[in-house]
Amino acid sequence: MSTTTNDAPPASGGSTEDVAAASVSAENMASQDPMAAIEAKLAEAIALAEKHKDEWLRAKADTENIRRRAAEDVLKAQKFGVEKIADALLAVKDSLDAALVVENTSIESFKQGVELTARQLTSVFEKFSIAELNPLGAKFDPTRHQAIAAVESDQEANTVVSVMQKGYALHDRILRPALVAVAKAKQ
């Protein structure tokens, strides 16, 4: 015994209303024909599965797009991350180039030019949080200083008595440790 009903499953991506309507239709048919009720439930399950598959595919595509954009952003940050500091250093380079083209100059004017250029460079360092490490008289810190000599001194042992080369830090990260000589105890 078969009844002819329009039991076609809802189109892919069917709405919640379509699924609910199929459920109500299944209940009405259950009282008439048990096979029709099973077919209606199957159609309802298929419609729900298609809806979930469509949502999953969209979420997967969104995730891939986010991943791709993030990878592009990382590449751009690596490639152009120094753009701001490079732009600030151009003024220092211009000052050095201008000093090289001056023909008739005195030692005093060269000294003034070098001092001006050093101030420009210091300004760039301050702008980008690059701090100078000049630990003369400070306690030796192996995370910030590199000892290249130990000399006898009247100062307390492990005190920096001489700085051969200043160090630099970017925020709290050491770019270059200071090269120092430290005091050792007199024998």
LUMGUDO-36912 format. One record per atom (N, C-alpha, C, CB): x, y, z. Coordinates in steps of 0.05 Angstrom, whole numbers, padded with zeros to 5 digits, always signed. Glycine has a CB too. Layout:
BEGIN
XYZ ...
//
This chain:
BEGIN
+00017-00023+00000 +00000+00000+00000 +00018+00024+00000 -00019+00000+00024 +00014+00041-00020 +00032+00064-00023 +00015+00088-00028 +00052+00060-00046 +00023+00110-00015 +00009+00135-00020 +00028+00153-00035 +00000+00149+00007 +00018+00169-00052 +00035+00188-00067 +00035+00214-00052 +00025+00192-00096 +00058+00221-00043 +00061+00246-00029 +00085+00260-00041 +00065+00242+00002 +00086+00285-00037 +00109+00301-00046 +00130+00302-00024 +00100+00330-00055 +00146+00280-00022 +00165+00278+00000 +00194+00285-00009 +00165+00249+00010 +00197+00301-00028 +00224+00309-00037 +00237+00324-00015 +00223+00326-00064 +00263+00318-00009 +00277+00333+00012 +00280+00362+00004 +00304+00321+00018 +00281+00380+00024 +00285+00408+00018 +00311+00412+00004 +00284+00425+00044 +00313+00434-00011 +00337+00440-00026 +00360+00444-00007 +00333+00466-00043 +00384+00440-00018 +00409+00442-00002 +00409+00469+00012 +00434+00439-00019 +00416+00469+00038 +00418+00494+00053 +00390+00502+00062 +00430+00516+00036 +00372+00483+00065 +00344+00489+00073 +00344+00504+00099 +00328+00464+00075 +00323+00520+00103 +00322+00536+00128 +00310+00520+00150 +00305+00561+00123 +00311+00531+00174 +00300+00518+00197 +00270+00514+00194 +00306+00534+00223 +00257+00533+00181 +00228+00531+00176 +00222+00507+00159 +00217+00556+00163 +00239+00501+00139 +00235+00478+00121 +00237+00453+00137 +00255+00478+00098 +00257+00451+00155 +00261+00427+00171 +00237+00424+00190 +00287+00429+00187 +00227+00446+00202 +00204+00445+00220 +00179+00436+00205 +00200+00472+00234 +00176+00446+00181 +00152+00439+00165 +00153+00409+00158 +00151+00456+00139 +00177+00399+00152 +00180+00371+00146 +00173+00354+00170 +00208+00364+00136 +00180+00364+00194 +00174+00349+00218 +00144+00348+00223 +00189+00363+00242 +00130+00371+00220 +00101+00371+00223 +00088+00353+00203 +00090+00400+00221 +00098+00354+00178 +00087+00337+00157 +00091+00307+00165 +00100+00343+00130 +00114+00301+00176 +00120+00273+00184 +00101+00264+00206 +00150+00271+00193 +00095+00281+00224 +00076+00274+00245 +00048+00268+00234 +00075+00296+00267 +00039+00284+00215 +00013+00280+00203 +00012+00254+00188 +00006+00303+00184 +00035+00247+00174 +00035+00223+00159 +00038+00198+00176 +00058+00224+00139 +00050+00201+00200 +00054+00178+00217 +00028+00165+00225 +00069+00187+00243 +00007+00182+00228 -00019+00171+00234 -00031+00157+00210 -00037+00193+00244 -00023+00164+00186 -00034+00152+00162 -00018+00128+00152 -00035+00173+00140 +00009+00131+00149 +00025+00110+00138 +00052+00109+00152 +00028+00114+00107 +00060+00088+00165 +00085+00087+00179 +00109+00090+00160 +00088+00061+00195 +00108+00079+00136 +00130+00082+00117 +00134+00111+00108 +00125+00064+00092 +00112+00125+00105 +00114+00153+00097 +00126+00169+00120 +00086+00164+00090 +00120+00162+00144 +00132+00176+00167 +00162+00172+00168 +00119+00166+00193 +00171+00147+00162 +00200+00142+00162 +00213+00158+00139 +00205+00112+00159 +00201+00158+00116 +00212+00173+00093 +00213+00203+00100 +00195+00168+00068 +00193+00213+00113 +00193+00241+00121 +00215+00248+00141 +00166+00249+00133 +00219+00230+00160 +00240+00234+00179 +00267+00233+00165 +00240+00212+00202 +00270+00214+00146 +00295+00213+00131 +00300+00238+00115 +00294+00189+00111 +00279+00249+00103 +00282+00274+00088 +00290+00297+00106 +00255+00281+00073 +00278+00296+00130 +00285+00317+00150 +00314+00315+00158 +00267+00314+00175 +00324+00290+00163 +00352+00286+00171 +00371+00294+00148 +00356+00257+00178 +00363+00287+00123 +00380+00295+00100 +00381+00325+00098 +00368+00282+00074 +00359+00338+00101 +00359+00368+00099 +00376+00380+00121 +00330+00378+00101 +00375+00370+00145 +00391+00380+00167 +00421+00375+00162 +00382+00367+00193 +00427+00351+00151 +00455+00344+00145 +00466+00363+00123 +00457+00315+00136 +00450+00368+00103 +00458+00387+00082 +00463+00415+00093 +00437+00388+00059 +00446+00423+00111 +00449+00450+00123 +00475+00451+00139 +00424+00456+00142 +00480+00430+00155 +00505+00430+00171 +00529+00428+00154 +00504+00407+00191 +00528+00413+00132 +00551+00411+00113 +00556+00438+00101 +00545+00390+00091 +00535+00452+00093 +00539+00479+00081 +00552+00498+00101 +00512+00490+00071 +00542+00498+00126 +00554+00515+00147 +00583+00508+00152 +00537+00513+00173 +00589+00482+00152 +00617+00474+00157 +00635+00483+00134 +00618+00443+00160 +00626+00480+00110 +00642+00488+00087 +00647+00518+00087 +00628+00481+00060 +00627+00534+00095 +00631+00563+00097 +00651+00570+00119 +00604+00577+00102 +00648+00556+00142 +00667+00561+00164 +00695+00553+00156 +00658+00546+00189 +00698+00531+00142 +00725+00522+00133 +00737+00543+00114 +00722+00495+00119 +00721+00553+00096 +00731+00573+00077 +00739+00599+00091 +00709+00580+00055 +00723+00607+00111 +00730+00631+00127 +00756+00627+00142 +00707+00637+00147 +00760+00603+00153 +00784+00597+00167 +00809+00598+00149 +00783+00569+00181 +00806+00587+00125 +00828+00588+00106 +00834+00616+00097 +00821+00571+00081 +00814+00633+00094 +00818+00661+00086 +00833+00676+00109 +00792+00674+00080 +00824+00671+00134 +00837+00684+00156 +00866+00675+00158 +00822+00677+00183 +00872+00649+00155 +00899+00639+00156 +00916+00651+00134 +00899+00608+00153 +00906+00653+00110 +00920+00665+00087 +00927+00695+00092 +00905+00662+00061 +00906+00709+00102 +00911+00738+00108 +00931+00742+00130 +00884+00751+00115 +00931+00725+00150 +00950+00727+00172 +00978+00721+00162 +00942+00707+00195 +00981+00702+00145 +01008+00696+00133 +01018+00719+00117 +01007+00670+00116 +01000+00732+00102 +01008+00756+00086 +01016+00778+00104 +00985+00764+00068 +01002+00782+00126 +01008+00804+00145 +01035+00799+00158 +00987+00806+00167 +01042+00774+00165 +01068+00768+00177 +01090+00774+00157 +01069+00738+00186 +01086+00766+00132 +01106+00772+00111 +01111+00802+00108 +01098+00759+00084 +01089+00817+00108 +01091+00846+00105 +01105+00858+00129 +01064+00859+00101 +01099+00848+00153 +01112+00858+00177 +01142+00852+00177 +01099+00846+00202 +01150+00828+00167 +01178+00822+00165 +01192+00839+00144 +01182+00792+00159 +01179+00843+00122 +01191+00858+00100 +01193+00888+00105 +01175+00853+00075 +01172+00899+00117 +01171+00928+00120 +01171+00937+00150 +01146+00939+00107 +01178+00920+00168 +01178+00926+00197 +01198+00948+00204 +01184+00902+00212 +01219+00951+00189 +01239+00972+00196 +01235+00998+00180 +01267+00961+00190 +01212+01000+00167 +01207+01024+00151 +01208+01050+00167 +01180+01021+00138 +01197+01050+00190 +01196+01075+00206 +01224+01083+00215 +01178+01072+00230 +01239+01064+00225 +01266+01071+00235 +01284+01078+00211 +01279+01048+00251 +01280+01065+00188 +01296+01071+00164 +01290+01099+00155 +01289+01051+00141 +01265+01107+00156 +01258+01134+00148 +01271+01155+00167 +01227+01138+00149 +01271+01149+00193 +01283+01168+00212 +01314+01169+00209 +01277+01159+00241 +01326+01147+00200 +01355+01147+00196 +01364+01162+00171 +01365+01119+00195 +01345+01167+00153 +01352+01182+00128 +01363+01210+00134 +01328+01183+00110 +01353+01223+00155 +01362+01250+00162 +01391+01248+00171 +01344+01262+00184 +01398+01228+00186 +01426+01224+00195 +01444+01219+00171 +01428+01200+00215 +01435+01203+00152 +01450+01197+00128 +01454+01223+00112 +01437+01176+00111 +01433+01239+00109 +01435+01264+00095 +01456+01283+00107 +01408+01279+00094 +01457+01284+00134 +01477+01301+00148 +01505+01291+00142 +01472+01301+00178 +01509+01265+00142 +01536+01254+00136 +01544+01260+00107 +01536+01224+00142 +01525+01256+00089 +01531+01262+00061 +01538+01292+00057 +01507+01254+00043 +01523+01310+00070 +01528+01338+00068 +01556+01345+00078 +01507+01355+00083 +01565+01332+00100 +01591+01337+00111 +01613+01328+00091 +01595+01322+00137 +01608+01308+00076 +01629+01298+00057 +01633+01316+00033 +01621+01270+00048 +01613+01331+00026 +01616+01348+00002 +01627+01376+00008 +01589+01351-00012 +01629+01383+00033 +01641+01409+00040 +01670+01409+00034 +01636+01416+00071 +01680+01429+00019 +01708+01429+00010 +01725+01445+00029 +01710+01441-00018 +01718+01469+00035 +01735+01486+00052 +01723+01487+00080 +01738+01515+00040 +01735+01472+00097 +01724+01472+00124 +01746+01469+00144 +01704+01449+00127 +01740+01476+00169 +01759+01474+00190 +01753+01450+00208 +01760+01500+00207 +01771+01442+00224 +01767+01420+00243 +01744+01427+00262 +01793+01414+00259 +01742+01452+00269 +01720+01460+00287 +01693+01457+00274 +01724+01490+00296 +01690+01464+00249 +01664+01461+00235 +01658+01431+00231 +01664+01476+00208 +01678+01415+00226 +01674+01386+00224 +01664+01375+00251 +01699+01372+00215 +01676+01384+00272 +01669+01375+00299 +01639+01382+00304 +01687+01386+00320 +01632+01407+00298 +01604+01416+00302 +01585+01399+00285 +01601+01446+00295 +01593+01392+00261 +01576+01376+00243 +01572+01348+00254 +01587+01374+00215 +01594+01336+00264 +01593+01310+00276 +01575+01310+00301 +01621+01299+00283 +01578+01331+00318 +01561+01333+00342 +01532+01335+00334 +01570+01357+00358 +01526+01351+00314 +01498+01353+00305 +01487+01326+00295 +01496+01375+00282 +01503+01312+00279 +01495+01286+00269 +01491+01266+00292 +01516+01276+00249 +01509+01267+00312 +01506+01249+00335 +01481+01255+00350 +01531+01252+00354 +01473+01281+00353 +01448+01288+00366 +01424+01278+00350 +01446+01319+00370 +01426+01280+00323 +01404+01269+00307 +01401+01239+00311 +01409+01275+00277 +01424+01225+00312 +01423+01196+00316 +01412+01189+00344 +01451+01184+00312 +01420+01204+00364 +01410+01199+00391 +01380+01204+00392 +01424+01218+00411 +01371+01224+00377 +01342+01229+00376 +01327+01206+00363 +01337+01255+00360 +01338+01195+00342 +01326+01171+00329 +01325+01148+00349 +01341+01163+00303 +01347+01143+00364 +01348+01122+00383 +01327+01126+00405 +01376+01120+00396 +01324+01150+00415 +01303+01155+00435 +01275+01150+00424 +01306+01184+00445 +01271+01159+00400 +01244+01155+00388 +01237+01126+00386 +01244+01168+00360 +01256+01109+00381 +01251+01080+00377 +01259+01063+00402 +01265+01070+00353 +01262+01076+00424 +01268+01063+00450 +01294+01046+00449 +01245+01045+00458 +01314+01057+00436 +01340+01044+00436 +01357+01058+00457 +01354+01045+00408 +01364+01044+00479 +01378+01056+00501 +01408+01049+00500 +01366+01047+00528 +01424+01068+00507 +01453+01064+00508 +01460+01052+00535 +01469+01091+00504 +01478+01032+00535 +01488+01019+00560 +01516+01028+00564 +01485+00988+00559 +01521+01045+00584 +01548+01054+00591 +01551+01048+00621 +01552+01085+00584 +01559+01024+00628 +01558+01015+00656 +01582+01022+00673 +01554+00986+00656 +01597+01042+00666 +01621+01050+00682 +01614+01054+00711 +01634+01076+00670 +01627+01039+00729 +01623+01041+00758 +01600+01023+00768 +01617+01069+00765 +01586+01010+00750 +01563+00993+00758 +01573+00965+00764 +01541+00993+00736 +01557+00949+00777 +01563+00921+00782 +01561+00906+00756 +01543+00909+00804 +01579+00888+00751 +01580+00872+00726 +01554+00854+00725 +01605+00854+00725 +01541+00856+00702 +01517+00840+00697 +01522+00824+00671 +01491+00858+00695 +01525+00798+00673 +01532+00782+00649 +01509+00782+00628 +01538+00754+00657 +01485+00790+00635 +01464+00791+00616 +01464+00817+00600 +01436+00788+00630 +01479+00837+00610 +01480+00863+00596 +01508+00871+00588 +01468+00884+00614 +01528+00857+00599 +01556+00865+00595 +01572+00841+00586 +01569+00878+00620 +01593+00846+00571 +01612+00824+00563 +01639+00832+00574 +01612+00819+00532 +01649+00817+00593 +01675+00823+00605 +01697+00813+00586 +01678+00811+00633 +01716+00830+00579 +01738+00821+00562 +01764+00823+00577 +01739+00838+00536 +01763+00834+00601 +01787+00835+00618 +01780+00838+00647 +01806+00859+00609 +01798+00828+00664 +01795+00832+00693 +01821+00845+00702 +01789+00804+00708 +01818+00869+00715 +01842+00884+00723 +01841+00889+00753 +01844+00911+00708 +01864+00891+00765 +01865+00897+00794 +01857+00926+00797 +01894+00892+00806 +01841+00931+00817 +01831+00958+00821 +01824+00962+00850 +01806+00963+00803 +01823+00988+00858 +01815+00995+00885 +01784+00991+00889 +01823+01024+00892 +01770+00989+00867 +01741+00985+00868 +01734+00957+00877 +01728+00992+00841 +01709+00954+00885 +01699+00928+00894 +01701+00908+00870 +01670+00930+00904 +01706+00883+00876 +01708+00862+00855 +01682+00860+00839 +01714+00834+00868 +01685+00854+00813 +01663+00852+00794 +01649+00879+00789 +01642+00832+00804 +01663+00901+00792 +01653+00927+00785 +01665+00934+00758 +01659+00948+00807 +01649+00947+00741 +01659+00955+00715 +01678+00979+00719 +01635+00962+00695 +01703+00976+00711 +01723+00998+00714 +01729+01011+00688 +01748+00987+00726 +01722+00998+00665 +01728+01010+00639 +01708+01000+00619 +01757+01004+00630 +01699+01017+00601 +01680+01009+00580 +01694+01013+00553 +01653+01026+00581 +01700+00991+00539 +01713+00993+00513 +01693+01000+00491 +01728+00967+00507 +01669+00989+00494 +01648+00994+00473 +01621+00994+00488 +01649+00972+00451 +01606+01015+00484 +01580+01017+00496 +01561+00995+00484 +01568+01045+00492 +01543+00987+00501 +01523+00968+00492 +01496+00983+00486 +01518+00946+00512 +01477+00968+00474 +01452+00980+00467 +01429+00960+00473 +01451+00990+00438 +01407+00971+00481 +01383+00954+00486 +01359+00966+00472 +01378+00951+00517 +01342+00949+00462 +01317+00957+00450 +01295+00949+00469 +01312+00944+00421 +01283+00969+00482 +01265+00964+00504 +01281+00949+00525 +01239+00949+00496 +01274+00924+00531 +01289+00909+00551 +01306+00887+00539 +01270+00896+00571 +01307+00885+00512 +01323+00865+00499 +01350+00877+00491 +01308+00855+00473 +01371+00862+00497 +01398+00871+00492 +01404+00868+00462 +01419+00856+00509 +01411+00890+00448 +01419+00888+00420 +01448+00881+00419 +01413+00915+00406 +01464+00894+00436 +01493+00889+00437 +01502+00894+00466 +01509+00907+00417 +01515+00874+00478 +01525+00879+00505 +01548+00898+00505 +01533+00852+00518 +01552+00912+00527 +01574+00930+00530 +01600+00914+00535 +01570+00951+00554 +01621+00921+00521 +01647+00908+00525 +01662+00922+00548 +01665+00908+00499 +01667+00908+00569 +01678+00921+00593 +01702+00906+00605 +01655+00923+00615 +01716+00921+00622 +01737+00909+00639 +01726+00911+00667 +01765+00924+00636 +01729+00890+00683 +01718+00889+00710 +01741+00888+00730 +01699+00866+00714 +01735+00898+00754 +01755+00897+00776 +01756+00870+00787 +01748+00918+00798 +01781+00862+00794 +01785+00837+00809 +01798+00844+00835 +01802+00816+00792 +01795+00827+00853 +01806+00832+00880 +01836+00832+00879 +01797+00810+00900 +01848+00851+00895 +01878+00852+00896 +01888+00828+00912 +01887+00879+00910 +01911+00819+00904 +01922+00796+00917 +01943+00804+00937 +01934+00777+00897 
//
